[in-house]
């Protein structure tokens, strides 16, 4: 069972948003960094952990919660 989102992600600064956008589109970053950036952006936009995981091709939101 997926963990509940107890505390929402804090609002990202414009600089953080820009950085995550850059990393999530990178061809030279590791796959894990690109995936993490995409997950963070998705959760910051208001998606819950399960939806964020599905949007980036993961099966479970548990890893996102951690």
mmJSON file of the N, C-alpha and C atoms, coordinates in Angstrom:
{"data_MODEL":{"atom_site":{
"group_PDB":["ATOM","ATOM","ATOM","ATOM","ATOM","ATOM","ATOM","ATOM","ATOM","ATOM","ATOM","ATOM","ATOM","ATOM","ATOM","ATOM","ATOM","ATOM","ATOM","ATOM","ATOM","ATOM","ATOM","ATOM","ATOM","ATOM","ATOM","ATOM","ATOM","ATOM","ATOM","ATOM","ATOM","ATOM","ATOM","ATOM","ATOM","ATOM","ATOM","ATOM","ATOM","ATOM","ATOM","ATOM","ATOM","ATOM","ATOM","ATOM","ATOM","ATOM","ATOM","ATOM","ATOM","ATOM","ATOM","ATOM","ATOM","ATOM","ATOM","ATOM","ATOM","ATOM","ATOM","ATOM","ATOM","ATOM","ATOM","ATOM","ATOM","ATOM","ATOM","ATOM","ATOM","ATOM","ATOM","ATOM","ATOM","ATOM","ATOM","ATOM","ATOM","ATOM","ATOM","ATOM","ATOM","ATOM","ATOM","ATOM","ATOM","ATOM","ATOM","ATOM","ATOM","ATOM","ATOM","ATOM","ATOM","ATOM","ATOM","ATOM","ATOM","ATOM","ATOM","ATOM","ATOM","ATOM","ATOM","ATOM","ATOM","ATOM","ATOM","ATOM","ATOM","ATOM","ATOM","ATOM","ATOM","ATOM","ATOM","ATOM","ATOM","ATOM","ATOM","ATOM","ATOM","ATOM","ATOM","ATOM","ATOM","ATOM","ATOM","ATOM","ATOM","ATOM","ATOM","ATOM","ATOM","ATOM","ATOM","ATOM","ATOM","ATOM","ATOM","ATOM","ATOM","ATOM","ATOM","ATOM","ATOM","ATOM","ATOM","ATOM","ATOM","ATOM","ATOM","ATOM","ATOM","ATOM","ATOM","ATOM","ATOM","ATOM","ATOM","ATOM","ATOM","ATOM","ATOM","ATOM","ATOM","ATOM","ATOM","ATOM","ATOM","ATOM","ATOM","ATOM","ATOM","ATOM","ATOM","ATOM","ATOM","ATOM","ATOM","ATOM","ATOM","ATOM","ATOM","ATOM","ATOM","ATOM","ATOM","ATOM","ATOM","ATOM","ATOM","ATOM","ATOM","ATOM"],
"id":[1,2,3,4,5,6,7,8,9,10,11,12,13,14,15,16,17,18,19,20,21,22,23,24,25,26,27,28,29,30,31,32,33,34,35,36,37,38,39,40,41,42,43,44,45,46,47,48,49,50,51,52,53,54,55,56,57,58,59,60,61,62,63,64,65,66,67,68,69,70,71,72,73,74,75,76,77,78,79,80,81,82,83,84,85,86,87,88,89,90,91,92,93,94,95,96,97,98,99,100,101,102,103,104,105,106,107,108,109,110,111,112,113,114,115,116,117,118,119,120,121,122,123,124,125,126,127,128,129,130,131,132,133,134,135,136,137,138,139,140,141,142,143,144,145,146,147,148,149,150,151,152,153,154,155,156,157,158,159,160,161,162,163,164,165,166,167,168,169,170,171,172,173,174,175,176,177,178,179,180,181,182,183,184,185,186,187,188,189,190,191,192,193,194,195,196,197,198],
"type_symbol":["N","C","C","N","C","C","N","C","C","N","C","C","N","C","C","N","C","C","N","C","C","N","C","C","N","C","C","N","C","C","N","C","C","N","C","C","N","C","C","N","C","C","N","C","C","N","C","C","N","C","C","N","C","C","N","C","C","N","C","C","N","C","C","N","C","C","N","C","C","N","C","C","N","C","C","N","C","C","N","C","C","N","C","C","N","C","C","N","C","C","N","C","C","N","C","C","N","C","C","N","C","C","N","C","C","N","C","C","N","C","C","N","C","C","N","C","C","N","C","C","N","C","C","N","C","C","N","C","C","N","C","C","N","C","C","N","C","C","N","C","C","N","C","C","N","C","C","N","C","C","N","C","C","N","C","C","N","C","C","N","C","C","N","C","C","N","C","C","N","C","C","N","C","C","N","C","C","N","C","C","N","C","C","N","C","C","N","C","C","N","C","C","N","C","C","N","C","C"],
"label_atom_id":["N","CA","C","N","CA","C","N","CA","C","N","CA","C","N","CA","C","N","CA","C","N","CA","C","N","CA","C","N","CA","C","N","CA","C","N","CA","C","N","CA","C","N","CA","C","N","CA","C","N","CA","C","N","CA","C","N","CA","C","N","CA","C","N","CA","C","N","CA","C","N","CA","C","N","CA","C","N","CA","C","N","CA","C","N","CA","C","N","CA","C","N","CA","C","N","CA","C","N","CA","C","N","CA","C","N","CA","C","N","CA","C","N","CA","C","N","CA","C","N","CA","C","N","CA","C","N","CA","C","N","CA","C","N","CA","C","N","CA","C","N","CA","C","N","CA","C","N","CA","C","N","CA","C","N","CA","C","N","CA","C","N","CA","C","N","CA","C","N","CA","C","N","CA","C","N","CA","C","N","CA","C","N","CA","C","N","CA","C","N","CA","C","N","CA","C","N","CA","C","N","CA","C","N","CA","C","N","CA","C","N","CA","C","N","CA","C","N","CA","C","N","CA","C","N","CA","C","N","CA","C"],
"label_alt_id":[null,null,null,null,null,null,null,null,null,null,null,null,null,null,null,null,null,null,null,null,null,null,null,null,null,null,null,null,null,null,null,null,null,null,null,null,null,null,null,null,null,null,null,null,null,null,null,null,null,null,null,null,null,null,null,null,null,null,null,null,null,null,null,null,null,null,null,null,null,null,null,null,null,null,null,null,null,null,null,null,null,null,null,null,null,null,null,null,null,null,null,null,null,null,null,null,null,null,null,null,null,null,null,null,null,null,null,null,null,null,null,null,null,null,null,null,null,null,null,null,null,null,null,null,null,null,null,null,null,null,null,null,null,null,null,null,null,null,null,null,null,null,null,null,null,null,null,null,null,null,null,null,null,null,null,null,null,null,null,null,null,null,null,null,null,null,null,null,null,null,null,null,null,null,null,null,null,null,null,null,null,null,null,null,null,null,null,null,null,null,null,null,null,null,null,null,null,null],
"label_comp_id":["UNK","UNK","UNK","UNK","UNK","UNK","UNK","UNK","UNK","UNK","UNK","UNK","UNK","UNK","UNK","UNK","UNK","UNK","UNK","UNK","UNK","UNK","UNK","UNK","UNK","UNK","UNK","UNK","UNK","UNK","UNK","UNK","UNK","UNK","UNK","UNK","UNK","UNK","UNK","UNK","UNK","UNK","UNK","UNK","UNK","UNK","UNK","UNK","UNK","UNK","UNK","UNK","UNK","UNK","UNK","UNK","UNK","UNK","UNK","UNK","UNK","UNK","UNK","UNK","UNK","UNK","UNK","UNK","UNK","UNK","UNK","UNK","UNK","UNK","UNK","UNK","UNK","UNK","UNK","UNK","UNK","UNK","UNK","UNK","UNK","UNK","UNK","UNK","UNK","UNK","UNK","UNK","UNK","UNK","UNK","UNK","UNK","UNK","UNK","UNK","UNK","UNK","UNK","UNK","UNK","UNK","UNK","UNK","UNK","UNK","UNK","UNK","UNK","UNK","UNK","UNK","UNK","UNK","UNK","UNK","UNK","UNK","UNK","UNK","UNK","UNK","UNK","UNK","UNK","UNK","UNK","UNK","UNK","UNK","UNK","UNK","UNK","UNK","UNK","UNK","UNK","UNK","UNK","UNK","UNK","UNK","UNK","UNK","UNK","UNK","UNK","UNK","UNK","UNK","UNK","UNK","UNK","UNK","UNK","UNK","UNK","UNK","UNK","UNK","UNK","UNK","UNK","UNK","UNK","UNK","UNK","UNK","UNK","UNK","UNK","UNK","UNK","UNK","UNK","UNK","UNK","UNK","UNK","UNK","UNK","UNK","UNK","UNK","UNK","UNK","UNK","UNK","UNK","UNK","UNK","UNK","UNK","UNK"],
"label_asym_id":["A","A","A","A","A","A","A","A","A","A","A","A","A","A","A","A","A","A","A","A","A","A","A","A","A","A","A","A","A","A","A","A","A","A","A","A","A","A","A","A","A","A","A","A","A","A","A","A","A","A","A","A","A","A","A","A","A","A","A","A","A","A","A","A","A","A","A","A","A","A","A","A","A","A","A","A","A","A","A","A","A","A","A","A","A","A","A","A","A","A","A","A","A","A","A","A","A","A","A","A","A","A","A","A","A","A","A","A","A","A","A","A","A","A","A","A","A","A","A","A","A","A","A","A","A","A","A","A","A","A","A","A","A","A","A","A","A","A","A","A","A","A","A","A","A","A","A","A","A","A","A","A","A","A","A","A","A","A","A","A","A","A","A","A","A","A","A","A","A","A","A","A","A","A","A","A","A","A","A","A","A","A","A","A","A","A","A","A","A","A","A","A","A","A","A","A","A","A"],
"label_entity_id":["1","1","1","1","1","1","1","1","1","1","1","1","1","1","1","1","1","1","1","1","1","1","1","1","1","1","1","1","1","1","1","1","1","1","1","1","1","1","1","1","1","1","1","1","1","1","1","1","1","1","1","1","1","1","1","1","1","1","1","1","1","1","1","1","1","1","1","1","1","1","1","1","1","1","1","1","1","1","1","1","1","1","1","1","1","1","1","1","1","1","1","1","1","1","1","1","1","1","1","1","1","1","1","1","1","1","1","1","1","1","1","1","1","1","1","1","1","1","1","1","1","1","1","1","1","1","1","1","1","1","1","1","1","1","1","1","1","1","1","1","1","1","1","1","1","1","1","1","1","1","1","1","1","1","1","1","1","1","1","1","1","1","1","1","1","1","1","1","1","1","1","1","1","1","1","1","1","1","1","1","1","1","1","1","1","1","1","1","1","1","1","1","1","1","1","1","1","1"],
"label_seq_id":[1,1,1,2,2,2,3,3,3,4,4,4,5,5,5,6,6,6,7,7,7,8,8,8,9,9,9,10,10,10,11,11,11,12,12,12,13,13,13,14,14,14,15,15,15,16,16,16,17,17,17,18,18,18,19,19,19,20,20,20,21,21,21,22,22,22,23,23,23,24,24,24,25,25,25,26,26,26,27,27,27,28,28,28,29,29,29,30,30,30,31,31,31,32,32,32,33,33,33,34,34,34,35,35,35,36,36,36,37,37,37,38,38,38,39,39,39,40,40,40,41,41,41,42,42,42,43,43,43,44,44,44,45,45,45,46,46,46,47,47,47,48,48,48,49,49,49,50,50,50,51,51,51,52,52,52,53,53,53,54,54,54,55,55,55,56,56,56,57,57,57,58,58,58,59,59,59,60,60,60,61,61,61,62,62,62,63,63,63,64,64,64,65,65,65,66,66,66],
"pdbx_PDB_ins_code":[null,null,null,null,null,null,null,null,null,null,null,null,null,null,null,null,null,null,null,null,null,null,null,null,null,null,null,null,null,null,null,null,null,null,null,null,null,null,null,null,null,null,null,null,null,null,null,null,null,null,null,null,null,null,null,null,null,null,null,null,null,null,null,null,null,null,null,null,null,null,null,null,null,null,null,null,null,null,null,null,null,null,null,null,null,null,null,null,null,null,null,null,null,null,null,null,null,null,null,null,null,null,null,null,null,null,null,null,null,null,null,null,null,null,null,null,null,null,null,null,null,null,null,null,null,null,null,null,null,null,null,null,null,null,null,null,null,null,null,null,null,null,null,null,null,null,null,null,null,null,null,null,null,null,null,null,null,null,null,null,null,null,null,null,null,null,null,null,null,null,null,null,null,null,null,null,null,null,null,null,null,null,null,null,null,null,null,null,null,null,null,null,null,null,null,null,null,null],
"Cartn_x":[0.833,0.0,0.878,0.467,1.24,1.121,2.205,2.206,1.358,0.765,-0.029,0.887,0.515,1.299,0.944,1.768,1.48,1.794,2.932,3.324,3.589,2.906,3.155,4.554,5.049,6.341,6.266,7.284,7.274,7.307,6.912,6.944,8.386,8.599,9.942,10.199,11.434,11.817,11.926,11.872,12.051,13.373,14.428,15.727,15.68,15.012,14.883,14.057,12.982,12.155,12.968,13.737,14.56,15.615,16.234,17.244,16.628,15.485,14.837,14.393,13.947,13.573,14.793,15.918,17.154,17.604,17.611,18.05,17.085,15.789,14.817,14.869,15.455,15.588,17.003,17.88,19.291,19.51,20.422,20.837,22.111,22.79,24.073,24.009,22.922,22.772,22.432,22.672,22.327,20.803,20.355,18.921,18.266,18.938,18.351,18.154,19.103,18.957,17.839,17.728,16.666,15.311,15.2,13.948,13.581,14.545,14.277,13.819,14.446,14.051,12.616,12.274,10.909,9.906,10.261,9.371,9.158,10.232,10.121,9.25,9.451,8.639,7.173,6.89,5.514,4.83,5.513,4.944,4.768,5.718,5.626,4.437,4.053,2.902,1.577,1.651,0.436,0.011,0.751,0.402,0.75,-0.039,0.333,1.437,1.979,3.138,2.858,1.686,1.343,1.233,0.558,0.432,1.791,2.62,3.962,4.763,4.687,5.422,4.947,3.66,3.111,3.502,3.536,3.872,5.3,6.186,7.582,7.927,6.91,7.132,7.484,7.204,7.451,6.138,6.237,5.04,4.467,5.323,4.895,5.278,4.419,4.704,5.521,5.789,6.549,7.943,8.62,9.961,9.902,8.846,8.667,8.489,7.735,7.48,8.756,9.665,10.912,11.797],
"Cartn_y":[-1.18,0.0,1.243,2.23,3.452,4.311,4.966,5.865,7.088,7.61,8.826,10.034,11.052,12.269,13.096,12.982,13.676,15.158,15.466,16.853,17.111,18.073,18.345,18.928,18.749,19.303,20.828,21.436,22.906,23.48,24.701,25.359,25.504,25.268,25.397,26.838,27.263,28.601,28.557,29.693,29.71,29.08,29.287,28.705,27.182,26.669,25.225,24.635,25.307,24.843,24.796,25.828,25.905,24.796,24.553,23.505,22.123,21.848,20.552,20.36,21.428,21.371,21.003,21.642,21.379,19.93,19.452,18.086,17.076,17.336,16.372,16.22,17.189,17.122,16.744,16.556,16.313,14.964,14.96,13.733,13.176,13.995,13.573,13.202,13.529,13.155,11.669,11.09,9.689,9.532,8.35,8.068,8.302,7.945,8.117,9.598,10.447,11.894,12.499,12.086,12.586,12.153,10.901,10.394,11.13,11.322,12.032,13.466,14.14,15.505,15.526,14.565,14.489,14.223,13.338,13.041,14.268,14.966,16.165,17.23,17.425,18.402,18.012,16.746,16.271,16.422,16.049,16.193,17.678,18.509,19.945,20.567,19.971,20.468,20.023,19.18,18.792,17.345,16.551,15.14,14.375,13.338,12.507,11.543,10.809,9.96,8.901,8.289,7.236,7.793,8.922,9.544,9.967,10.533,10.956,9.755,8.657,7.449,6.945,6.906,6.421,7.322,8.616,9.555,9.402,8.928,8.742,7.279,6.424,5.033,4.108,4.51,3.646,2.992,1.863,1.123,1.568,1.995,2.262,3.667,4.245,5.552,5.481,4.277,4.141,4.749,4.492,5.057,6.581,7.092,8.541,9.131,8.448,8.917,9.001,8.086,8.075,9.205],
"Cartn_z":[0.0,0.0,0.0,-0.724,-0.863,0.391,0.729,1.885,1.603,2.654,2.516,2.563,1.837,1.795,3.025,4.065,5.312,5.219,4.644,4.491,3.017,2.437,1.019,0.821,-0.373,-0.722,-0.634,-0.084,-0.006,-1.413,-1.543,-2.845,-3.297,-4.568,-5.118,-5.529,-5.36,-5.82,-7.344,-7.992,-9.453,-9.884,-9.092,-9.417,-9.332,-8.297,-8.151,-9.292,-9.652,-10.771,-12.055,-12.283,-13.489,-13.494,-12.351,-12.25,-12.506,-11.882,-12.073,-13.518,-14.152,-15.566,-16.407,-16.127,-16.87,-16.693,-15.46,-15.188,-15.808,-15.719,-16.237,-17.753,-18.446,-19.905,-20.356,-19.397,-19.708,-20.384,-21.336,-22.01,-21.383,-20.575,-20.027,-18.538,-17.855,-16.441,-16.344,-15.175,-14.964,-14.982,-15.324,-15.397,-14.044,-12.974,-11.642,-11.297,-11.691,-11.421,-12.25,-13.499,-14.37,-13.822,-13.421,-12.869,-11.59,-10.712,-9.452,-9.719,-10.666,-11.007,-11.537,-12.378,-12.911,-11.792,-10.872,-9.748,-8.87,-8.56,-7.726,-8.394,-9.687,-10.417,-10.393,-10.598,-10.648,-9.296,-8.222,-6.878,-6.538,-6.918,-6.656,-7.388,-8.514,-9.265,-8.655,-7.61,-6.902,-7.046,-7.79,-7.948,-6.669,-6.369,-5.224,-5.651,-4.688,-4.954,-6.021,-5.94,-6.899,-8.308,-8.459,-9.778,-10.322,-9.462,-9.892,-10.374,-9.636,-10.025,-11.386,-11.584,-12.853,-14.02,-13.791,-14.868,-15.364,-14.499,-14.922,-15.164,-15.206,-15.564,-14.433,-13.201,-12.055,-11.628,-10.95,-10.545,-9.214,-8.306,-6.952,-6.501,-5.701,-5.135,-3.859,-3.352,-2.096,-2.214,-3.298,-3.47,-3.563,-4.138,-4.241,-2.843,-2.017,-0.654,0.174,-0.084,0.685,0.248],
"occupancy":[1.0,1.0,1.0,1.0,1.0,1.0,1.0,1.0,1.0,1.0,1.0,1.0,1.0,1.0,1.0,1.0,1.0,1.0,1.0,1.0,1.0,1.0,1.0,1.0,1.0,1.0,1.0,1.0,1.0,1.0,1.0,1.0,1.0,1.0,1.0,1.0,1.0,1.0,1.0,1.0,1.0,1.0,1.0,1.0,1.0,1.0,1.0,1.0,1.0,1.0,1.0,1.0,1.0,1.0,1.0,1.0,1.0,1.0,1.0,1.0,1.0,1.0,1.0,1.0,1.0,1.0,1.0,1.0,1.0,1.0,1.0,1.0,1.0,1.0,1.0,1.0,1.0,1.0,1.0,1.0,1.0,1.0,1.0,1.0,1.0,1.0,1.0,1.0,1.0,1.0,1.0,1.0,1.0,1.0,1.0,1.0,1.0,1.0,1.0,1.0,1.0,1.0,1.0,1.0,1.0,1.0,1.0,1.0,1.0,1.0,1.0,1.0,1.0,1.0,1.0,1.0,1.0,1.0,1.0,1.0,1.0,1.0,1.0,1.0,1.0,1.0,1.0,1.0,1.0,1.0,1.0,1.0,1.0,1.0,1.0,1.0,1.0,1.0,1.0,1.0,1.0,1.0,1.0,1.0,1.0,1.0,1.0,1.0,1.0,1.0,1.0,1.0,1.0,1.0,1.0,1.0,1.0,1.0,1.0,1.0,1.0,1.0,1.0,1.0,1.0,1.0,1.0,1.0,1.0,1.0,1.0,1.0,1.0,1.0,1.0,1.0,1.0,1.0,1.0,1.0,1.0,1.0,1.0,1.0,1.0,1.0,1.0,1.0,1.0,1.0,1.0,1.0,1.0,1.0,1.0,1.0,1.0,1.0],
"B_iso_or_equiv":[0.0,0.0,0.0,0.0,0.0,0.0,0.0,0.0,0.0,0.0,0.0,0.0,0.0,0.0,0.0,0.0,0.0,0.0,0.0,0.0,0.0,0.0,0.0,0.0,0.0,0.0,0.0,0.0,0.0,0.0,0.0,0.0,0.0,0.0,0.0,0.0,0.0,0.0,0.0,0.0,0.0,0.0,0.0,0.0,0.0,0.0,0.0,0.0,0.0,0.0,0.0,0.0,0.0,0.0,0.0,0.0,0.0,0.0,0.0,0.0,0.0,0.0,0.0,0.0,0.0,0.0,0.0,0.0,0.0,0.0,0.0,0.0,0.0,0.0,0.0,0.0,0.0,0.0,0.0,0.0,0.0,0.0,0.0,0.0,0.0,0.0,0.0,0.0,0.0,0.0,0.0,0.0,0.0,0.0,0.0,0.0,0.0,0.0,0.0,0.0,0.0,0.0,0.0,0.0,0.0,0.0,0.0,0.0,0.0,0.0,0.0,0.0,0.0,0.0,0.0,0.0,0.0,0.0,0.0,0.0,0.0,0.0,0.0,0.0,0.0,0.0,0.0,0.0,0.0,0.0,0.0,0.0,0.0,0.0,0.0,0.0,0.0,0.0,0.0,0.0,0.0,0.0,0.0,0.0,0.0,0.0,0.0,0.0,0.0,0.0,0.0,0.0,0.0,0.0,0.0,0.0,0.0,0.0,0.0,0.0,0.0,0.0,0.0,0.0,0.0,0.0,0.0,0.0,0.0,0.0,0.0,0.0,0.0,0.0,0.0,0.0,0.0,0.0,0.0,0.0,0.0,0.0,0.0,0.0,0.0,0.0,0.0,0.0,0.0,0.0,0.0,0.0,0.0,0.0,0.0,0.0,0.0,0.0],
"pdbx_formal_charge":[null,null,null,null,null,null,null,null,null,null,null,null,null,null,null,null,null,null,null,null,null,null,null,null,null,null,null,null,null,null,null,null,null,null,null,null,null,null,null,null,null,null,null,null,null,null,null,null,null,null,null,null,null,null,null,null,null,null,null,null,null,null,null,null,null,null,null,null,null,null,null,null,null,null,null,null,null,null,null,null,null,null,null,null,null,null,null,null,null,null,null,null,null,null,null,null,null,null,null,null,null,null,null,null,null,null,null,null,null,null,null,null,null,null,null,null,null,null,null,null,null,null,null,null,null,null,null,null,null,null,null,null,null,null,null,null,null,null,null,null,null,null,null,null,null,null,null,null,null,null,null,null,null,null,null,null,null,null,null,null,null,null,null,null,null,null,null,null,null,null,null,null,null,null,null,null,null,null,null,null,null,null,null,null,null,null,null,null,null,null,null,null,null,null,null,null,null,null],
"auth_seq_id":[1,1,1,2,2,2,3,3,3,4,4,4,5,5,5,6,6,6,7,7,7,8,8,8,9,9,9,10,10,10,11,11,11,12,12,12,13,13,13,14,14,14,15,15,15,16,16,16,17,17,17,18,18,18,19,19,19,20,20,20,21,21,21,22,22,22,23,23,23,24,24,24,25,25,25,26,26,26,27,27,27,28,28,28,29,29,29,30,30,30,31,31,31,32,32,32,33,33,33,34,34,34,35,35,35,36,36,36,37,37,37,38,38,38,39,39,39,40,40,40,41,41,41,42,42,42,43,43,43,44,44,44,45,45,45,46,46,46,47,47,47,48,48,48,49,49,49,50,50,50,51,51,51,52,52,52,53,53,53,54,54,54,55,55,55,56,56,56,57,57,57,58,58,58,59,59,59,60,60,60,61,61,61,62,62,62,63,63,63,64,64,64,65,65,65,66,66,66],
"auth_comp_id":["UNK","UNK","UNK","UNK","UNK","UNK","UNK","UNK","UNK","UNK","UNK","UNK","UNK","UNK","UNK","UNK","UNK","UNK","UNK","UNK","UNK","UNK","UNK","UNK","UNK","UNK","UNK","UNK","UNK","UNK","UNK","UNK","UNK","UNK","UNK","UNK","UNK","UNK","UNK","UNK","UNK","UNK","UNK","UNK","UNK","UNK","UNK","UNK","UNK","UNK","UNK","UNK","UNK","UNK","UNK","UNK","UNK","UNK","UNK","UNK","UNK","UNK","UNK","UNK","UNK","UNK","UNK","UNK","UNK","UNK","UNK","UNK","UNK","UNK","UNK","UNK","UNK","UNK","UNK","UNK","UNK","UNK","UNK","UNK","UNK","UNK","UNK","UNK","UNK","UNK","UNK","UNK","UNK","UNK","UNK","UNK","UNK","UNK","UNK","UNK","UNK","UNK","UNK","UNK","UNK","UNK","UNK","UNK","UNK","UNK","UNK","UNK","UNK","UNK","UNK","UNK","UNK","UNK","UNK","UNK","UNK","UNK","UNK","UNK","UNK","UNK","UNK","UNK","UNK","UNK","UNK","UNK","UNK","UNK","UNK","UNK","UNK","UNK","UNK","UNK","UNK","UNK","UNK","UNK","UNK","UNK","UNK","UNK","UNK","UNK","UNK","UNK","UNK","UNK","UNK","UNK","UNK","UNK","UNK","UNK","UNK","UNK","UNK","UNK","UNK","UNK","UNK","UNK","UNK","UNK","UNK","UNK","UNK","UNK","UNK","UNK","UNK","UNK","UNK","UNK","UNK","UNK","UNK","UNK","UNK","UNK","UNK","UNK","UNK","UNK","UNK","UNK","UNK","UNK","UNK","UNK","UNK","UNK"],
"auth_asym_id":["A","A","A","A","A","A","A","A","A","A","A","A","A","A","A","A","A","A","A","A","A","A","A","A","A","A","A","A","A","A","A","A","A","A","A","A","A","A","A","A","A","A","A","A","A","A","A","A","A","A","A","A","A","A","A","A","A","A","A","A","A","A","A","A","A","A","A","A","A","A","A","A","A","A","A","A","A","A","A","A","A","A","A","A","A","A","A","A","A","A","A","A","A","A","A","A","A","A","A","A","A","A","A","A","A","A","A","A","A","A","A","A","A","A","A","A","A","A","A","A","A","A","A","A","A","A","A","A","A","A","A","A","A","A","A","A","A","A","A","A","A","A","A","A","A","A","A","A","A","A","A","A","A","A","A","A","A","A","A","A","A","A","A","A","A","A","A","A","A","A","A","A","A","A","A","A","A","A","A","A","A","A","A","A","A","A","A","A","A","A","A","A","A","A","A","A","A","A"],
"auth_atom_id":["N","CA","C","N","CA","C","N","CA","C","N","CA","C","N","CA","C","N","CA","C","N","CA","C","N","CA","C","N","CA","C","N","CA","C","N","CA","C","N","CA","C","N","CA","C","N","CA","C","N","CA","C","N","CA","C","N","CA","C","N","CA","C","N","CA","C","N","CA","C","N","CA","C","N","CA","C","N","CA","C","N","CA","C","N","CA","C","N","CA","C","N","CA","C","N","CA","C","N","CA","C","N","CA","C","N","CA","C","N","CA","C","N","CA","C","N","CA","C","N","CA","C","N","CA","C","N","CA","C","N","CA","C","N","CA","C","N","CA","C","N","CA","C","N","CA","C","N","CA","C","N","CA","C","N","CA","C","N","CA","C","N","CA","C","N","CA","C","N","CA","C","N","CA","C","N","CA","C","N","CA","C","N","CA","C","N","CA","C","N","CA","C","N","CA","C","N","CA","C","N","CA","C","N","CA","C","N","CA","C","N","CA","C","N","CA","C","N","CA","C","N","CA","C","N","CA","C","N","CA","C"],
"pdbx_PDB_model_num":[1,1,1,1,1,1,1,1,1,1,1,1,1,1,1,1,1,1,1,1,1,1,1,1,1,1,1,1,1,1,1,1,1,1,1,1,1,1,1,1,1,1,1,1,1,1,1,1,1,1,1,1,1,1,1,1,1,1,1,1,1,1,1,1,1,1,1,1,1,1,1,1,1,1,1,1,1,1,1,1,1,1,1,1,1,1,1,1,1,1,1,1,1,1,1,1,1,1,1,1,1,1,1,1,1,1,1,1,1,1,1,1,1,1,1,1,1,1,1,1,1,1,1,1,1,1,1,1,1,1,1,1,1,1,1,1,1,1,1,1,1,1,1,1,1,1,1,1,1,1,1,1,1,1,1,1,1,1,1,1,1,1,1,1,1,1,1,1,1,1,1,1,1,1,1,1,1,1,1,1,1,1,1,1,1,1,1,1,1,1,1,1,1,1,1,1,1,1]
}}}
